[in-house]
Amino acid sequence: MHPTLTAYYFARDSGAAAVRPFPQGLKIATPYGLGVVWFCRHKGGERAASIPPTCPSGNHLVMEVIFPDCWDGQNLDSVDHRSHMAYGRSIGGCPASHPVQVPQLKLALDYPVDGIKKAVFSSGGPETAHADFFNTWDQAALQRLVQACINVNGHCGTGGP
């Protein structure tokens, strides 16, 4: 069986009305291990962990990767694919060095397996888990979704507004 991937776009600060769409061509690579959470999805709740837990039978192993949501406002990429982006603070918003808040992207990979004892990626062990993003959205559609869903703290689902 293959994992399922779900992508969520949202504002870290639910009161933020100034989230700007990703600029066309923006590239983001999450830092190894930062913003990565593993847990077992099961009836009755979730358990968070920094490394993959061994899930009881009937559970799914889930890895979530949360991307930085503050952009420097100038560079679509950087040599390390990271330094032009930063994680915002829950209070105080984006740092002065990265003043432009963009949608926060969260990827959830749901692995329909249980009893896994070791996770290995092409980059190494679970501590190297990360994800990459390259913005190729239709900019008009992205602008409409950011304004109609994210900036009004709406829940648009898969169909949009």
C-alpha positions, 0 to 999 in steps of 0.5 A: 500500500502507498501512503496518502498525502494531504496538503493544508494551507493556512495562516499560523496566526488566525487573526492575520489578514495580511497573508500574501500568496506565494510568489510565482517560482518560490522554492522552499526546503524545510530544514532537516527534522525541524517542523516534522512530527510523527504520530500514530493515528488511531481512534481516540486521538493522536500521539506526537513524537519526534521520531517514528513510533511503533504504532499498535495494530490497526493504526496508521503511521503519520508524518507531518511536515510544516513549512516556514511561513515568513519570506524575506520578500526578495529572494525566490530561493537561496543557496541552501534553499532555506535562508530566504524563509523563516518560521513565524512566531505565534505571538509577534508574527514574522521576524523583521528579517523575513517580514512577508507572511505567506500561507503556512503549508503542512503536508501529512503523509499517512502510511497505512502500516503498523509495527514499523521499527525503522524508517529510512529515507534517501537522505538518511534516518528519520532525523533527516525528514524534510520536504520541498515546495516549488510554487507553480500555482496559477497566481490568480487562483492562489490570490483568490484562495488566500483572500477568500479562505486564509485571510478571513480565517475560513475553511474552504476545503478541497473545493475552494470558496 
